[in-house]
Every structure is written in C-alpha cells, then in structure tokens.
Amino acid sequence: MKMNIPLLDLKAQLDPIHDEIMAAVAETVDSTCYIMGPRIEQFEKNMARYCGAKEAIGVSSGTDALLASLMALGVGNGDLVLTTPYSFFATMGSILRLGAQPVFADIDPVSYNIDPARVAALLADSAMAGRIKAILPVHLFGQCAEMGPLLKMAGEYNIPVVEDAAQAIGAAYPMMTHGALQWQRAGTMGDCGCFSFFPSKNLGGMGDGGMVVTNNEKLAKALRLIRVHGDISKYQHAVVGGNFRLDALQAAILNVKLPYLHKWHAARRQNATLYNGLFKESGLVEAGHVVPPRPVYQESAALGNGVDYHIYNQYVIRAKNRDGLREFLQEQSIGVAVYYPIPLHKQKCISGLPSSTLSLPEAEKAAGETLALPIYPELTSDMQEYVVDRISAFYQR
Ligand SMILES: *Cc1c(COP(=O)(O)O)cnc(C)c1O
C-alpha cells in the first residue's frame, strides 16, 4: 500500500489542541494588548522555569535572539566569533550583520556538533589571540554540543559563550559540577542561550518568535533594552537596539503549547528508537548503506531516566548515494530534507573572507551524506516501517 508521509505534519499536532489555542487567540484579540504585556511576561516566566534559567527575554525570532545576544556582549566590527560551519545560516548571519567574522572549528562526525579539540586548537592559535569575542556553539538536531570542555576553555580564555539552542529546547547535557554529574538544559550553560519558535522547531509558534535565556542579570537587562531600540523611558534611547519584540499572540499560543512539549519530545525519541531498530533489522546498517544517528549522551539511572538528552528536532541519517535516495523517497511521497547541503564556509556571501578558503572535511562530508527523515511526534509505526521499507527498496534496485 502506498503512503503519503510528510516531513512534518503540523495539522496532526494542532488538531487535539485546536480549541485551547483558539481560546487563547480570542482572549488575546479581545484584550487589544498586542505589544508586550502580560502574555509575554507569563511566557517568559514559563520558559525560564522550564529551562532552569533565572531570566528569559522574548524576542522576534531565533535569528534576532542570536543577533541581540551578540550585540549585548558588545560584538562588533572586526571581531571574531568562533562557531561551527555546519548549521542553519542564521548562526553565521548574526555574526556577519554586526561586522564581525566567523572562525570555524570543524564538527565531530558522530554528533555533528562543534569539535572541542578543533576549538582548542583555534583558541591556542596566536593569530586569533584577543580577537575572539564570543564562542557560538550550536546544539544541532536536538542534542547539546560538548558544553563541559567548551565552557572550561571559554573560562580559561575569558570568552563569553552564546548557545544556539534553536533546535534543542529542553535538551539536557550531563554537566560535571563540583565533582558530581548533573544534567542541565540547553541554553542555560553558557552566558546566554537562544531559542526559535519557528513552526518546524519542537516548540513552534504560528509565525516567527524567539527567546534568550540567561542567568546573568546584567545581560538580561541589556537584552531587554536592545529589544526595544534601547529605550530606557519614553523616547530616551541609551543604546542602539532594534525592534526585537516577541508578538503577544505568539506568546499566548506558545503558553498553551509549552506544557505538551515533554510529551512531544518523548514521542520523537520513541520514534527514533523504532527507526534505529528497523534500520538494524533491515540489514541496511550492516551493508553500509545507512548510518543511523547515534545519541552521544545516553539516559542513565544516575542522572534520571526520562531525561531529554536528545529531543530529535531532526532524525538525520548518513546515506550512501544520498541525492539518489532523496529523489527516490520524494518520488514515493516521503518528505525528506538535507540539513545542510552547503556548509557555512562555502556560502557565496562570505567568498571574500579568509574563512571561506578553509578545509573543514567533516562538515563538507556531512553536507554530502546526511538526510533528515520524518520524525514528528504523531508519526505512526506503520509509517516508519514504510519509510524504512522504501529505503531498502532503493538499495535493492
Ligand atoms: C531555526 C534556527 C535559527 C533561526 O531561527 P529563526 O526563528 O528562524 O530566526 C537559528 N539557528 C538554528 C540552528 C536554527 O535551526
């Protein structure tokens, strides 16, 4: 039987909570309070509590969360920001918009996250000394980067860390604190963490939206100022900021959705476990056709079972003849996508910068081999069996 399986099915998520969402929307509309106000404050409180951070500042998008964070840290013209070459464009775009330049550390081939060993080498490079003004790790696909070693190095060099947690809301990292292992949520480990509520993220709004969380009250204050054009009181502007406000309607919608997030994460993780089993059974792994994702941080009784170490914003395999497989699955009406086909250092817009000539073999290899499969919470086991069956069919041709 032929099946139609989208990469993401927002309708399936909406249906069971439709009335609850519409009530919150109607309530907001009737309030006529559309800019800032109690819905933003409530959502900031809820997000701060959920993440385990002191402060949360609602902003207009994940991109603006990154931009405002770098602005608040004083990153500007001629500065360098150390980041990963394998991410969504906004990671690099926010650096470039401030007149700063990215410095790329290649990724770890298993996690796809920035490799701490490469970071160490760059920090020790005398040509970079004093010029790196921030480190910007990305928690790609829903799993935290190696924050332990990254924060240790950042501390030694006294460089602030901004976490791009757009794909990893709620993801936990096993952090060694005062000799004991404790998990901490994405966004709360560095100086600040940036989230996106783009509809395809695990917590998606119905339009654009973002958030910065931080434990640093001074930074929170700076971010609140930057969010409203640096307005300290009625048309007195202390600094140059932007219009980076989160929409009240989005906040109202996200307030309804946040309590469901843990359940959605768990369903995604369950789907990932099923895929892993199906791929193994199919022989595709043994034959070297498919490499399923391997979570780096496993659940452990010591840290608490049911902790979201990986929230699977994407389930990404490596596949032999990736482009052939992608076309084949698309023809079969199975939604797949490549995140990301071009690493950041190969983007046209930085072709004049020194970083563009770098060789970053792991990022380049990943860009040629990875494929994201449907993993959304409402995906059924029948659908997953069909996806793996079709992938098997491709390699048997
Ligand atoms: C989605 C995303 C962003 C940008 O978020 P927007 O809300 O779309 O601006 C930034 N970084 C990463 C890694 C993302 O996945």
PDBQT file of the ligand as one rigid body, heavy atoms in Angstrom, charges set to zero:
ROOT
HETATM    1  C1  LIG A 401      15.873  27.862  13.190  1.00  0.00    +0.000 C 
HETATM    2  C2  LIG A 401      17.277  28.179  13.560  1.00  0.00    +0.000 A 
HETATM    3  C3  LIG A 401      17.703  29.501  13.778  1.00  0.00    +0.000 A 
HETATM    4  C4  LIG A 401      16.867  30.704  13.446  1.00  0.00    +0.000 C 
HETATM    5  O1  LIG A 401      15.645  30.781  13.986  1.00  0.00    +0.000 OA
HETATM    6  P1  LIG A 401      14.502  31.705  13.297  1.00  0.00    +0.000 P 
HETATM    7  O2  LIG A 401      13.463  31.765  14.346  1.00  0.00    +0.000 OA
HETATM    8  O3  LIG A 401      14.071  31.004  12.054  1.00  0.00    +0.000 OA
HETATM    9  O4  LIG A 401      15.099  33.027  13.026  1.00  0.00    +0.000 OA
HETATM   10  C5  LIG A 401      18.999  29.697  14.203  1.00  0.00    +0.000 A 
HETATM   11  N1  LIG A 401      19.844  28.683  14.389  1.00  0.00    +0.000 NA
HETATM   12  C6  LIG A 401      19.484  27.404  14.176  1.00  0.00    +0.000 A 
HETATM   13  C7  LIG A 401      20.466  26.318  14.424  1.00  0.00    +0.000 C 
HETATM   14  C8  LIG A 401      18.193  27.112  13.736  1.00  0.00    +0.000 A 
HETATM   15  O5  LIG A 401      17.853  25.849  13.499  1.00  0.00    +0.000 OA
ENDROOT
TORSDOF 0
